[in-house]
Amino acid sequence: MSEPLRRMSEREFVLLMGVLTALSAMAIDITLPAFAEMRPAFGLDDDSTRLSLTVTLFLMGAGVGHLFYGPIADAAGRKPTLAGGLLM
């Protein structure tokens, strides 16, 4: 038989939220240095700002995604939903 779930301490919760927030910022920070090399690959001029649309769409997707993420987490549970989101 498995042991009952243990409640997360406040310290563990704050650490988990910090790591998850950092992952979102890290996703953008990984993309930004590559902009200089991505422009020629997509045939864009050096002064083109169209590539910055990727950051805008990422942030919009993250915002809209929460509208779907909440009900799924309510139905399936937070842990499986979080694991699925991290694997994507």
C-alpha positions as CSV (number, residue, x, y, z in Angstrom):
1,M,0.0,0.0,0.0
2,S,1.3,3.5,-0.8
3,E,1.8,6.0,1.9
4,P,-0.6,9.0,2.0
5,L,0.4,12.2,0.2
6,R,2.4,14.6,2.3
7,R,1.5,18.3,2.3
8,M,4.2,20.5,0.7
9,S,5.9,22.9,3.2
10,E,5.8,26.6,2.5
11,R,9.5,26.6,1.7
12,E,9.1,23.8,-0.9
13,F,6.1,25.6,-2.4
14,V,8.0,28.9,-2.8
15,L,10.9,27.1,-4.3
16,L,8.7,25.2,-6.8
17,M,6.9,28.4,-7.9
18,G,10.3,30.1,-8.3
19,V,11.6,27.3,-10.5
20,L,8.4,27.2,-12.6
21,T,8.5,31.0,-13.1
22,A,12.1,30.9,-14.0
23,L,11.4,28.2,-16.7
24,S,9.1,30.6,-18.5
25,A,11.6,33.4,-18.4
26,M,14.4,31.0,-19.5
27,A,12.4,30.0,-22.6
28,I,12.4,33.6,-23.8
29,D,16.0,34.2,-22.8
30,I,17.2,31.2,-24.8
31,T,15.5,32.5,-27.9
32,L,16.6,36.1,-27.8
33,P,20.3,35.6,-28.6
34,A,19.4,33.5,-31.6
35,F,17.5,36.4,-33.3
36,A,20.6,37.6,-35.2
37,E,21.0,34.1,-36.8
38,M,17.3,33.6,-37.3
39,R,16.7,36.7,-39.4
40,P,18.7,35.5,-42.5
41,A,17.3,32.0,-42.1
42,F,13.8,33.4,-42.5
43,G,14.8,35.9,-45.1
44,L,14.2,39.0,-43.0
45,D,16.1,42.3,-43.2
46,D,18.5,43.3,-40.3
47,D,16.2,46.0,-39.2
48,S,13.1,43.9,-39.3
49,T,11.1,43.6,-36.1
50,R,8.9,40.8,-37.3
51,L,11.0,38.2,-35.5
52,S,10.1,39.8,-32.1
53,L,6.6,38.6,-32.9
54,T,7.8,35.2,-31.6
55,V,8.1,36.6,-28.1
56,T,4.7,38.3,-28.3
57,L,3.0,35.1,-29.5
58,F,4.8,33.1,-26.8
59,L,3.5,35.4,-24.1
60,M,0.0,35.5,-25.6
61,G,0.0,31.7,-25.8
62,A,1.1,31.4,-22.1
63,G,-1.8,33.8,-21.1
64,V,-4.5,32.0,-23.1
65,G,-3.1,28.6,-22.1
66,H,-4.0,29.3,-18.5
67,L,-7.7,29.4,-19.5
68,F,-7.4,25.8,-20.6
69,Y,-4.8,24.6,-18.1
70,G,-7.0,25.5,-15.0
71,P,-10.0,23.3,-15.9
72,I,-7.7,20.4,-17.0
73,A,-5.8,20.7,-13.7
74,D,-9.1,20.6,-11.8
75,A,-10.2,17.5,-13.6
76,A,-7.0,15.5,-13.8
77,G,-5.1,16.9,-10.9
78,R,-2.2,19.4,-10.7
79,K,0.7,17.0,-10.7
80,P,-0.2,15.1,-13.9
81,T,-1.2,18.4,-15.7
82,L,2.1,20.0,-14.7
83,A,4.1,17.0,-15.8
84,G,2.3,16.9,-19.1
85,G,3.0,20.6,-19.6
86,L,6.7,20.3,-18.8
87,L,7.1,17.4,-21.2
88,M,5.6,19.4,-24.1
